[in-house]
Amino acid sequence: MGTLGRSREKAWLKLMGYNTSEPEKKAEITCPFCGSTNTELFSLFGQQLLTIQYYCNSCHTPFERVKGDDVLEDYAARKESQQ
């Protein structure tokens, strides 16, 4: 989605009564091995289609988690922030 599309979407959300000035909360993924939240998305697909792979930067261990809406929204937000 381009800049014009995002601004139109924000304008529409504001018109509908949504607060668009609040920063969006990102999902914090906790490492099951060491408990650290210093994790990053490794792959959208794990060994099963319903899992997603993460990598822990603290203990250097990859792990999987079941996908949910919060995971996919977090991935989209990270992609937008990189552009």
PDB file of N, CA, C and O in Angstrom, chain B, residues numbered from 101:
ATOM      1  N   MET B 101       0.850  -1.155   0.000  1.00  0.00           N
ATOM      2  CA  MET B 101       0.000   0.000   0.000  1.00  0.00           C
ATOM      3  C   MET B 101       0.906   1.232   0.000  1.00  0.00           C
ATOM      4  O   MET B 101       1.851   1.323   0.784  1.00  0.00           O
ATOM      5  N   GLY B 102       0.608   2.162  -0.878  1.00  0.00           N
ATOM      6  CA  GLY B 102       1.410   3.368  -0.980  1.00  0.00           C
ATOM      7  C   GLY B 102       1.070   4.383   0.095  1.00  0.00           C
ATOM      8  O   GLY B 102       0.191   4.170   0.931  1.00  0.00           O
ATOM      9  N   THR B 103       1.797   5.498   0.047  1.00  0.00           N
ATOM     10  CA  THR B 103       1.585   6.558   1.033  1.00  0.00           C
ATOM     11  C   THR B 103       0.185   7.143   0.922  1.00  0.00           C
ATOM     12  O   THR B 103      -0.456   7.433   1.932  1.00  0.00           O
ATOM     13  N   LEU B 104      -0.283   7.314  -0.307  1.00  0.00           N
ATOM     14  CA  LEU B 104      -1.623   7.862  -0.516  1.00  0.00           C
ATOM     15  C   LEU B 104      -2.685   6.926   0.051  1.00  0.00           C
ATOM     16  O   LEU B 104      -3.657   7.377   0.658  1.00  0.00           O
ATOM     17  N   GLY B 105      -2.496   5.615  -0.148  1.00  0.00           N
ATOM     18  CA  GLY B 105      -3.446   4.635   0.379  1.00  0.00           C
ATOM     19  C   GLY B 105      -3.496   4.641   1.893  1.00  0.00           C
ATOM     20  O   GLY B 105      -4.572   4.530   2.480  1.00  0.00           O
ATOM     21  N   ARG B 106      -2.323   4.772   2.542  1.00  0.00           N
ATOM     22  CA  ARG B 106      -2.284   4.821   4.012  1.00  0.00           C
ATOM     23  C   ARG B 106      -2.960   6.068   4.545  1.00  0.00           C
ATOM     24  O   ARG B 106      -3.682   6.015   5.541  1.00  0.00           O
ATOM     25  N   SER B 107      -2.723   7.195   3.880  1.00  0.00           N
ATOM     26  CA  SER B 107      -3.331   8.438   4.365  1.00  0.00           C
ATOM     27  C   SER B 107      -4.839   8.404   4.182  1.00  0.00           C
ATOM     28  O   SER B 107      -5.573   8.917   5.028  1.00  0.00           O
ATOM     29  N   ARG B 108      -5.313   7.813   3.100  1.00  0.00           N
ATOM     30  CA  ARG B 108      -6.763   7.670   2.896  1.00  0.00           C
ATOM     31  C   ARG B 108      -7.361   6.754   3.952  1.00  0.00           C
ATOM     32  O   ARG B 108      -8.439   7.023   4.483  1.00  0.00           O
ATOM     33  N   GLU B 109      -6.650   5.665   4.252  1.00  0.00           N
ATOM     34  CA  GLU B 109      -7.144   4.732   5.265  1.00  0.00           C
ATOM     35  C   GLU B 109      -7.215   5.413   6.632  1.00  0.00           C
ATOM     36  O   GLU B 109      -8.196   5.249   7.357  1.00  0.00           O
ATOM     37  N   LYS B 110      -6.171   6.182   6.987  1.00  0.00           N
ATOM     38  CA  LYS B 110      -6.190   6.901   8.273  1.00  0.00           C
ATOM     39  C   LYS B 110      -7.326   7.912   8.319  1.00  0.00           C
ATOM     40  O   LYS B 110      -7.996   8.051   9.343  1.00  0.00           O
ATOM     41  N   ALA B 111      -7.549   8.628   7.199  1.00  0.00           N
ATOM     42  CA  ALA B 111      -8.635   9.608   7.150  1.00  0.00           C
ATOM     43  C   ALA B 111      -9.985   8.920   7.325  1.00  0.00           C
ATOM     44  O   ALA B 111     -10.857   9.427   8.032  1.00  0.00           O
ATOM     45  N   TRP B 112     -10.157   7.768   6.683  1.00  0.00           N
ATOM     46  CA  TRP B 112     -11.410   7.038   6.810  1.00  0.00           C
ATOM     47  C   TRP B 112     -11.614   6.546   8.239  1.00  0.00           C
ATOM     48  O   TRP B 112     -12.718   6.634   8.776  1.00  0.00           O
ATOM     49  N   LEU B 113     -10.555   6.031   8.854  1.00  0.00           N
ATOM     50  CA  LEU B 113     -10.654   5.550  10.234  1.00  0.00           C
ATOM     51  C   LEU B 113     -10.981   6.696  11.187  1.00  0.00           C
ATOM     52  O   LEU B 113     -11.769   6.535  12.118  1.00  0.00           O
ATOM     53  N   LYS B 114     -10.367   7.858  10.946  1.00  0.00           N
ATOM     54  CA  LYS B 114     -10.650   9.013  11.799  1.00  0.00           C
ATOM     55  C   LYS B 114     -12.099   9.460  11.629  1.00  0.00           C
ATOM     56  O   LYS B 114     -12.768   9.813  12.600  1.00  0.00           O
ATOM     57  N   LEU B 115     -12.574   9.442  10.393  1.00  0.00           N
ATOM     58  CA  LEU B 115     -13.959   9.815  10.112  1.00  0.00           C
ATOM     59  C   LEU B 115     -14.933   8.867  10.811  1.00  0.00           C
ATOM     60  O   LEU B 115     -16.001   9.287  11.258  1.00  0.00           O
ATOM     61  N   MET B 116     -14.562   7.590  10.904  1.00  0.00           N
ATOM     62  CA  MET B 116     -15.427   6.602  11.538  1.00  0.00           C
ATOM     63  C   MET B 116     -15.314   6.621  13.065  1.00  0.00           C
ATOM     64  O   MET B 116     -16.029   5.883  13.743  1.00  0.00           O
ATOM     65  N   GLY B 117     -14.429   7.453  13.609  1.00  0.00           N
ATOM     66  CA  GLY B 117     -14.341   7.601  15.057  1.00  0.00           C
ATOM     67  C   GLY B 117     -13.218   6.838  15.718  1.00  0.00           C
ATOM     68  O   GLY B 117     -13.163   6.781  16.946  1.00  0.00           O
ATOM     69  N   TYR B 118     -12.325   6.252  14.952  1.00  0.00           N
ATOM     70  CA  TYR B 118     -11.204   5.532  15.536  1.00  0.00           C
ATOM     71  C   TYR B 118     -10.075   6.495  15.847  1.00  0.00           C
ATOM     72  O   TYR B 118      -9.862   7.467  15.122  1.00  0.00           O
ATOM     73  N   ASN B 119      -9.353   6.228  16.922  1.00  0.00           N
ATOM     74  CA  ASN B 119      -8.206   7.047  17.302  1.00  0.00           C
ATOM     75  C   ASN B 119      -6.981   6.524  16.556  1.00  0.00           C
ATOM     76  O   ASN B 119      -6.491   5.432  16.845  1.00  0.00           O
ATOM     77  N   THR B 120      -6.489   7.310  15.593  1.00  0.00           N
ATOM     78  CA  THR B 120      -5.353   6.863  14.787  1.00  0.00           C
ATOM     79  C   THR B 120      -4.036   7.408  15.300  1.00  0.00           C
ATOM     80  O   THR B 120      -2.990   7.097  14.730  1.00  0.00           O
ATOM     81  N   SER B 121      -4.044   8.211  16.354  1.00  0.00           N
ATOM     82  CA  SER B 121      -2.803   8.785  16.859  1.00  0.00           C
ATOM     83  C   SER B 121      -2.087   7.875  17.853  1.00  0.00           C
ATOM     84  O   SER B 121      -0.917   8.105  18.162  1.00  0.00           O
ATOM     85  N   GLU B 122      -2.766   6.850  18.358  1.00  0.00           N
ATOM     86  CA  GLU B 122      -2.130   5.934  19.306  1.00  0.00           C
ATOM     87  C   GLU B 122      -1.131   5.038  18.582  1.00  0.00           C
ATOM     88  O   GLU B 122      -1.432   4.529  17.503  1.00  0.00           O
ATOM     89  N   PRO B 123       0.051   4.839  19.158  1.00  0.00           N
ATOM     90  CA  PRO B 123       0.982   3.890  18.534  1.00  0.00           C
ATOM     91  C   PRO B 123       0.445   2.473  18.678  1.00  0.00           C
ATOM     92  O   PRO B 123      -0.144   2.114  19.697  1.00  0.00           O
ATOM     93  N   GLU B 124       0.662   1.676  17.633  1.00  0.00           N
ATOM     94  CA  GLU B 124       0.164   0.307  17.667  1.00  0.00           C
ATOM     95  C   GLU B 124       1.059  -0.565  18.540  1.00  0.00           C
ATOM     96  O   GLU B 124       2.284  -0.452  18.507  1.00  0.00           O
ATOM     97  N   LYS B 125       0.429  -1.430  19.315  1.00  0.00           N
ATOM     98  CA  LYS B 125       1.174  -2.331  20.195  1.00  0.00           C
ATOM     99  C   LYS B 125       1.642  -3.540  19.390  1.00  0.00           C
ATOM    100  O   LYS B 125       0.842  -4.213  18.741  1.00  0.00           O
ATOM    101  N   LYS B 126       2.939  -3.806  19.438  1.00  0.00           N
ATOM    102  CA  LYS B 126       3.478  -4.962  18.738  1.00  0.00           C
ATOM    103  C   LYS B 126       3.428  -6.176  19.654  1.00  0.00           C
ATOM    104  O   LYS B 126       3.565  -6.069  20.873  1.00  0.00           O
ATOM    105  N   ALA B 127       3.231  -7.308  19.044  1.00  0.00           N
ATOM    106  CA  ALA B 127       3.203  -8.552  19.814  1.00  0.00           C
ATOM    107  C   ALA B 127       4.610  -8.864  20.323  1.00  0.00           C
ATOM    108  O   ALA B 127       5.571  -8.873  19.553  1.00  0.00           O
ATOM    109  N   GLU B 128       4.718  -9.117  21.615  1.00  0.00           N
ATOM    110  CA  GLU B 128       6.009  -9.499  22.181  1.00  0.00           C
ATOM    111  C   GLU B 128       6.082 -11.010  22.238  1.00  0.00           C
ATOM    112  O   GLU B 128       5.302 -11.660  22.934  1.00  0.00           O
ATOM    113  N   ILE B 129       7.018 -11.553  21.503  1.00  0.00           N
ATOM    114  CA  ILE B 129       7.201 -12.997  21.444  1.00  0.00           C
ATOM    115  C   ILE B 129       8.298 -13.370  22.432  1.00  0.00           C
ATOM    116  O   ILE B 129       9.408 -12.843  22.365  1.00  0.00           O
ATOM    117  N   THR B 130       7.987 -14.270  23.338  1.00  0.00           N
ATOM    118  CA  THR B 130       8.934 -14.694  24.367  1.00  0.00           C
ATOM    119  C   THR B 130       9.562 -16.024  23.965  1.00  0.00           C
ATOM    120  O   THR B 130       8.872 -16.939  23.515  1.00  0.00           O
ATOM    121  N   CYS B 131      10.858 -16.118  24.131  1.00  0.00           N
ATOM    122  CA  CYS B 131      11.586 -17.355  23.833  1.00  0.00           C
ATOM    123  C   CYS B 131      11.200 -18.415  24.865  1.00  0.00           C
ATOM    124  O   CYS B 131      11.261 -18.151  26.066  1.00  0.00           O
ATOM    125  N   PRO B 132      10.804 -19.612  24.416  1.00  0.00           N
ATOM    126  CA  PRO B 132      10.432 -20.657  25.372  1.00  0.00           C
ATOM    127  C   PRO B 132      11.636 -21.271  26.097  1.00  0.00           C
ATOM    128  O   PRO B 132      11.460 -21.983  27.086  1.00  0.00           O
ATOM    129  N   PHE B 133      12.845 -21.005  25.620  1.00  0.00           N
ATOM    130  CA  PHE B 133      14.027 -21.595  26.231  1.00  0.00           C
ATOM    131  C   PHE B 133      14.641 -20.708  27.310  1.00  0.00           C
ATOM    132  O   PHE B 133      14.994 -21.193  28.385  1.00  0.00           O
ATOM    133  N   CYS B 134      14.773 -19.393  27.025  1.00  0.00           N
ATOM    134  CA  CYS B 134      15.423 -18.516  28.009  1.00  0.00           C
ATOM    135  C   CYS B 134      14.493 -17.437  28.558  1.00  0.00           C
ATOM    136  O   CYS B 134      14.844 -16.772  29.533  1.00  0.00           O
ATOM    137  N   GLY B 135      13.313 -17.245  27.958  1.00  0.00           N
ATOM    138  CA  GLY B 135      12.357 -16.257  28.443  1.00  0.00           C
ATOM    139  C   GLY B 135      12.600 -14.839  27.950  1.00  0.00           C
ATOM    140  O   GLY B 135      11.915 -13.915  28.390  1.00  0.00           O
ATOM    141  N   SER B 136      13.548 -14.642  27.059  1.00  0.00           N
ATOM    142  CA  SER B 136      13.868 -13.313  26.545  1.00  0.00           C
ATOM    143  C   SER B 136      12.823 -12.866  25.515  1.00  0.00           C
ATOM    144  O   SER B 136      12.239 -13.695  24.817  1.00  0.00           O
ATOM    145  N   THR B 137      12.594 -11.557  25.428  1.00  0.00           N
ATOM    146  CA  THR B 137      11.721 -11.004  24.396  1.00  0.00           C
ATOM    147  C   THR B 137      12.536 -10.434  23.241  1.00  0.00           C
ATOM    148  O   THR B 137      11.979  -9.796  22.348  1.00  0.00           O
ATOM    149  N   ASN B 138      13.840 -10.655  23.248  1.00  0.00           N
ATOM    150  CA  ASN B 138      14.717 -10.208  22.169  1.00  0.00           C
ATOM    151  C   ASN B 138      14.686 -11.252  21.052  1.00  0.00           C
ATOM    152  O   ASN B 138      15.658 -11.974  20.830  1.00  0.00           O
ATOM    153  N   THR B 139      13.542 -11.317  20.352  1.00  0.00           N
ATOM    154  CA  THR B 139      13.339 -12.307  19.303  1.00  0.00           C
ATOM    155  C   THR B 139      13.038 -11.605  17.995  1.00  0.00           C
ATOM    156  O   THR B 139      12.636 -10.441  17.978  1.00  0.00           O
ATOM    157  N   GLU B 140      13.236 -12.320  16.905  1.00  0.00           N
ATOM    158  CA  GLU B 140      12.897 -11.766  15.588  1.00  0.00           C
ATOM    159  C   GLU B 140      12.257 -12.849  14.732  1.00  0.00           C
ATOM    160  O   GLU B 140      12.494 -14.042  14.918  1.00  0.00           O
ATOM    161  N   LEU B 141      11.441 -12.397  13.794  1.00  0.00           N
ATOM    162  CA  LEU B 141      10.776 -13.306  12.881  1.00  0.00           C
ATOM    163  C   LEU B 141      11.806 -13.934  11.963  1.00  0.00           C
ATOM    164  O   LEU B 141      12.601 -13.229  11.340  1.00  0.00           O
ATOM    165  N   PHE B 142      11.797 -15.254  11.876  1.00  0.00           N
ATOM    166  CA  PHE B 142      12.768 -15.978  11.057  1.00  0.00           C
ATOM    167  C   PHE B 142      12.127 -16.424   9.751  1.00  0.00           C
ATOM    168  O   PHE B 142      12.718 -16.258   8.684  1.00  0.00           O
ATOM    169  N   SER B 143      10.918 -16.991   9.823  1.00  0.00           N
ATOM    170  CA  SER B 143      10.223 -17.466   8.636  1.00  0.00           C
ATOM    171  C   SER B 143       8.721 -17.500   8.917  1.00  0.00           C
ATOM    172  O   SER B 143       8.298 -17.853  10.017  1.00  0.00           O
ATOM    173  N   LEU B 144       7.915 -17.129   7.912  1.00  0.00           N
ATOM    174  CA  LEU B 144       6.464 -17.166   8.088  1.00  0.00           C
ATOM    175  C   LEU B 144       5.908 -18.586   8.121  1.00  0.00           C
ATOM    176  O   LEU B 144       4.775 -18.799   8.552  1.00  0.00           O
ATOM    177  N   PHE B 145       6.703 -19.561   7.668  1.00  0.00           N
ATOM    178  CA  PHE B 145       6.234 -20.944   7.652  1.00  0.00           C
ATOM    179  C   PHE B 145       7.227 -21.837   8.370  1.00  0.00           C
ATOM    180  O   PHE B 145       8.426 -21.807   8.089  1.00  0.00           O
ATOM    181  N   GLY B 146       6.717 -22.634   9.301  1.00  0.00           N
ATOM    182  CA  GLY B 146       7.550 -23.584  10.024  1.00  0.00           C
ATOM    183  C   GLY B 146       7.406 -24.962   9.401  1.00  0.00           C
ATOM    184  O   GLY B 146       7.175 -25.079   8.198  1.00  0.00           O
ATOM    185  N   GLN B 147       7.539 -26.008  10.212  1.00  0.00           N
ATOM    186  CA  GLN B 147       7.396 -27.364   9.705  1.00  0.00           C
ATOM    187  C   GLN B 147       5.952 -27.672   9.340  1.00  0.00           C
ATOM    188  O   GLN B 147       5.694 -28.539   8.505  1.00  0.00           O
ATOM    189  N   GLN B 148       5.024 -26.981   9.949  1.00  0.00           N
ATOM    190  CA  GLN B 148       3.606 -27.092   9.618  1.00  0.00           C
ATOM    191  C   GLN B 148       3.144 -25.748   9.061  1.00  0.00           C
ATOM    192  O   GLN B 148       3.762 -24.725   9.355  1.00  0.00           O
ATOM    193  N   LEU B 149       2.083 -25.720   8.271  1.00  0.00           N
ATOM    194  CA  LEU B 149       1.587 -24.464   7.714  1.00  0.00           C
ATOM    195  C   LEU B 149       1.037 -23.531   8.788  1.00  0.00           C
ATOM    196  O   LEU B 149       0.986 -22.318   8.584  1.00  0.00           O
ATOM    197  N   LEU B 150       0.628 -24.079   9.921  1.00  0.00           N
ATOM    198  CA  LEU B 150       0.047 -23.244  10.960  1.00  0.00           C
ATOM    199  C   LEU B 150       1.069 -22.736  11.964  1.00  0.00           C
ATOM    200  O   LEU B 150       0.694 -22.106  12.953  1.00  0.00           O
ATOM    201  N   THR B 151       2.364 -22.995  11.733  1.00  0.00           N
ATOM    202  CA  THR B 151       3.394 -22.504  12.645  1.00  0.00           C
ATOM    203  C   THR B 151       4.255 -21.450  11.962  1.00  0.00           C
ATOM    204  O   THR B 151       4.309 -21.369  10.735  1.00  0.00           O
ATOM    205  N   ILE B 152       4.915 -20.661  12.765  1.00  0.00           N
ATOM    206  CA  ILE B 152       5.796 -19.597  12.307  1.00  0.00           C
ATOM    207  C   ILE B 152       7.109 -19.747  13.070  1.00  0.00           C
ATOM    208  O   ILE B 152       7.103 -20.133  14.239  1.00  0.00           O
ATOM    209  N   GLN B 153       8.226 -19.448  12.429  1.00  0.00           N
ATOM    210  CA  GLN B 153       9.527 -19.628  13.070  1.00  0.00           C
ATOM    211  C   GLN B 153      10.090 -18.296  13.542  1.00  0.00           C
ATOM    212  O   GLN B 153      10.035 -17.295  12.828  1.00  0.00           O
ATOM    213  N   TYR B 154      10.629 -18.300  14.750  1.00  0.00           N
ATOM    214  CA  TYR B 154      11.300 -17.149  15.334  1.00  0.00           C
ATOM    215  C   TYR B 154      12.724 -17.531  15.701  1.00  0.00           C
ATOM    216  O   TYR B 154      13.060 -18.711  15.790  1.00  0.00           O
ATOM    217  N   TYR B 155      13.553 -16.519  15.913  1.00  0.00           N
ATOM    218  CA  TYR B 155      14.935 -16.729  16.332  1.00  0.00           C
ATOM    219  C   TYR B 155      15.190 -15.858  17.555  1.00  0.00           C
ATOM    220  O   TYR B 155      14.897 -14.662  17.543  1.00  0.00           O
ATOM    221  N   CYS B 156      15.733 -16.455  18.605  1.00  0.00           N
ATOM    222  CA  CYS B 156      16.056 -15.722  19.825  1.00  0.00           C
ATOM    223  C   CYS B 156      17.474 -15.177  19.706  1.00  0.00           C
ATOM    224  O   CYS B 156      18.419 -15.938  19.494  1.00  0.00           O
ATOM    225  N   ASN B 157      17.623 -13.869  19.840  1.00  0.00           N
ATOM    226  CA  ASN B 157      18.937 -13.241  19.759  1.00  0.00           C
ATOM    227  C   ASN B 157      19.738 -13.399  21.053  1.00  0.00           C
ATOM    228  O   ASN B 157      20.951 -13.188  21.057  1.00  0.00           O
ATOM    229  N   SER B 158      19.077 -13.763  22.140  1.00  0.00           N
ATOM    230  CA  SER B 158      19.778 -13.929  23.421  1.00  0.00           C
ATOM    231  C   SER B 158      20.453 -15.286  23.533  1.00  0.00           C
ATOM    232  O   SER B 158      21.645 -15.364  23.831  1.00  0.00           O
ATOM    233  N   CYS B 159      19.695 -16.362  23.296  1.00  0.00           N
ATOM    234  CA  CYS B 159      20.271 -17.707  23.427  1.00  0.00           C
ATOM    235  C   CYS B 159      20.572 -18.348  22.074  1.00  0.00           C
ATOM    236  O   CYS B 159      21.015 -19.495  22.013  1.00  0.00           O
ATOM    237  N   HIS B 160      20.330 -17.606  20.985  1.00  0.00           N
ATOM    238  CA  HIS B 160      20.650 -18.052  19.621  1.00  0.00           C
ATOM    239  C   HIS B 160      19.975 -19.372  19.264  1.00  0.00           C
ATOM    240  O   HIS B 160      20.598 -20.271  18.701  1.00  0.00           O
ATOM    241  N   THR B 161      18.683 -19.472  19.605  1.00  0.00           N
ATOM    242  CA  THR B 161      17.939 -20.693  19.361  1.00  0.00           C
ATOM    243  C   THR B 161      16.715 -20.387  18.497  1.00  0.00           C
ATOM    244  O   THR B 161      15.949 -19.483  18.829  1.00  0.00           O
ATOM    245  N   PRO B 162      16.513 -21.115  17.399  1.00  0.00           N
ATOM    246  CA  PRO B 162      15.265 -20.968  16.641  1.00  0.00           C
ATOM    247  C   PRO B 162      14.143 -21.741  17.333  1.00  0.00           C
ATOM    248  O   PRO B 162      14.382 -22.787  17.938  1.00  0.00           O
ATOM    249  N   PHE B 163      12.922 -21.223  17.241  1.00  0.00           N
ATOM    250  CA  PHE B 163      11.771 -21.926  17.810  1.00  0.00           C
ATOM    251  C   PHE B 163      10.538 -21.613  16.990  1.00  0.00           C
ATOM    252  O   PHE B 163      10.524 -20.655  16.216  1.00  0.00           O
ATOM    253  N   GLU B 164       9.492 -22.426  17.160  1.00  0.00           N
ATOM    254  CA  GLU B 164       8.256 -22.255  16.416  1.00  0.00           C
ATOM    255  C   GLU B 164       7.122 -21.873  17.342  1.00  0.00           C
ATOM    256  O   GLU B 164       7.143 -22.153  18.541  1.00  0.00           O
ATOM    257  N   ARG B 165       6.135 -21.225  16.753  1.00  0.00           N
ATOM    258  CA  ARG B 165       4.941 -20.815  17.486  1.00  0.00           C
ATOM    259  C   ARG B 165       3.746 -20.941  16.547  1.00  0.00           C
ATOM    260  O   ARG B 165       3.896 -20.761  15.339  1.00  0.00           O
ATOM    261  N   VAL B 166       2.577 -21.243  17.071  1.00  0.00           N
ATOM    262  CA  VAL B 166       1.378 -21.340  16.252  1.00  0.00           C
ATOM    263  C   VAL B 166       0.989 -19.939  15.796  1.00  0.00           C
ATOM    264  O   VAL B 166       1.009 -18.993  16.583  1.00  0.00           O
ATOM    265  N   LYS B 167       0.635 -19.816  14.522  1.00  0.00           N
ATOM    266  CA  LYS B 167       0.260 -18.517  13.962  1.00  0.00           C
ATOM    267  C   LYS B 167      -1.053 -18.034  14.561  1.00  0.00           C
ATOM    268  O   LYS B 167      -1.933 -18.824  14.902  1.00  0.00           O
ATOM    269  N   GLY B 168      -1.157 -16.732  14.679  1.00  0.00           N
ATOM    270  CA  GLY B 168      -2.383 -16.084  15.105  1.00  0.00           C
ATOM    271  C   GLY B 168      -2.498 -14.754  14.384  1.00  0.00           C
ATOM    272  O   GLY B 168      -1.569 -14.352  13.683  1.00  0.00           O
ATOM    273  N   ASP B 169      -3.598 -14.078  14.539  1.00  0.00           N
ATOM    274  CA  ASP B 169      -3.781 -12.788  13.883  1.00  0.00           C
ATOM    275  C   ASP B 169      -2.743 -11.776  14.342  1.00  0.00           C
ATOM    276  O   ASP B 169      -2.285 -10.957  13.545  1.00  0.00           O
ATOM    277  N   ASP B 170      -2.361 -11.821  15.627  1.00  0.00           N
ATOM    278  CA  ASP B 170      -1.375 -10.873  16.135  1.00  0.00           C
ATOM    279  C   ASP B 170      -0.022 -11.057  15.457  1.00  0.00           C
ATOM    280  O   ASP B 170       0.700 -10.082  15.249  1.00  0.00           O
ATOM    281  N   VAL B 171       0.326 -12.281  15.115  1.00  0.00           N
ATOM    282  CA  VAL B 171       1.604 -12.561  14.469  1.00  0.00           C
ATOM    283  C   VAL B 171       1.624 -11.974  13.067  1.00  0.00           C
ATOM    284  O   VAL B 171       2.606 -11.350  12.666  1.00  0.00           O
ATOM    285  N   LEU B 172       0.549 -12.172  12.325  1.00  0.00           N
ATOM    286  CA  LEU B 172       0.498 -11.667  10.962  1.00  0.00           C
ATOM    287  C   LEU B 172       0.447 -10.144  10.928  1.00  0.00           C
ATOM    288  O   LEU B 172       1.048  -9.529  10.047  1.00  0.00           O
ATOM    289  N   GLU B 173      -0.260  -9.525  11.873  1.00  0.00           N
ATOM    290  CA  GLU B 173      -0.298  -8.060  11.949  1.00  0.00           C
ATOM    291  C   GLU B 173       1.070  -7.504  12.319  1.00  0.00           C
ATOM    292  O   GLU B 173       1.486  -6.476  11.784  1.00  0.00           O
ATOM    293  N   ASP B 174       1.775  -8.174  13.229  1.00  0.00           N
ATOM    294  CA  ASP B 174       3.119  -7.748  13.609  1.00  0.00           C
ATOM    295  C   ASP B 174       4.068  -7.835  12.422  1.00  0.00           C
ATOM    296  O   ASP B 174       4.912  -6.958  12.239  1.00  0.00           O
ATOM    297  N   TYR B 175       3.939  -8.881  11.615  1.00  0.00           N
ATOM    298  CA  TYR B 175       4.785  -9.048  10.433  1.00  0.00           C
ATOM    299  C   TYR B 175       4.530  -7.915   9.443  1.00  0.00           C
ATOM    300  O   TYR B 175       5.474  -7.359   8.881  1.00  0.00           O
ATOM    301  N   ALA B 176       3.266  -7.573   9.227  1.00  0.00           N
ATOM    302  CA  ALA B 176       2.935  -6.489   8.297  1.00  0.00           C
ATOM    303  C   ALA B 176       3.470  -5.150   8.796  1.00  0.00           C
ATOM    304  O   ALA B 176       3.949  -4.342   8.001  1.00  0.00           O
ATOM    305  N   ALA B 177       3.395  -4.908  10.107  1.00  0.00           N
ATOM    306  CA  ALA B 177       3.910  -3.659  10.677  1.00  0.00           C
ATOM    307  C   ALA B 177       5.426  -3.580  10.539  1.00  0.00           C
ATOM    308  O   ALA B 177       5.960  -2.507  10.257  1.00  0.00           O
ATOM    309  N   ARG B 178       6.123  -4.686  10.731  1.00  0.00           N
ATOM    310  CA  ARG B 178       7.585  -4.695  10.570  1.00  0.00           C
ATOM    311  C   ARG B 178       7.978  -4.439   9.135  1.00  0.00           C
ATOM    312  O   ARG B 178       8.952  -3.729   8.883  1.00  0.00           O
ATOM    313  N   LYS B 179       7.245  -5.001   8.181  1.00  0.00           N
ATOM    314  CA  LYS B 179       7.541  -4.792   6.768  1.00  0.00           C
ATOM    315  C   LYS B 179       7.357  -3.312   6.385  1.00  0.00           C
ATOM    316  O   LYS B 179       8.163  -2.751   5.643  1.00  0.00           O
ATOM    317  N   GLU B 180       6.292  -2.695   6.899  1.00  0.00           N
ATOM    318  CA  GLU B 180       6.044  -1.279   6.613  1.00  0.00           C
ATOM    319  C   GLU B 180       7.126  -0.393   7.205  1.00  0.00           C
ATOM    320  O   GLU B 180       7.532   0.587   6.581  1.00  0.00           O
ATOM    321  N   SER B 181       7.601  -0.724   8.404  1.00  0.00           N
ATOM    322  CA  SER B 181       8.613   0.111   9.056  1.00  0.00           C
ATOM    323  C   SER B 181       9.972  -0.016   8.368  1.00  0.00           C
ATOM    324  O   SER B 181      10.799   0.889   8.480  1.00  0.00           O
ATOM    325  N   GLN B 182      10.220  -1.122   7.656  1.00  0.00           N
ATOM    326  CA  GLN B 182      11.478  -1.304   6.953  1.00  0.00           C
ATOM    327  C   GLN B 182      11.516  -0.507   5.654  1.00  0.00           C
ATOM    328  O   GLN B 182      12.598  -0.216   5.145  1.00  0.00           O
ATOM    329  N   GLN B 183      10.372  -0.156   5.119  1.00  0.00           N
ATOM    330  CA  GLN B 183      10.325   0.556   3.823  1.00  0.00           C
ATOM    331  C   GLN B 183      10.467   2.027   3.981  1.00  0.00           C
ATOM    332  O   GLN B 183      10.448   2.759   2.992  1.00  0.00           O
TER     333      GLN B 183
END
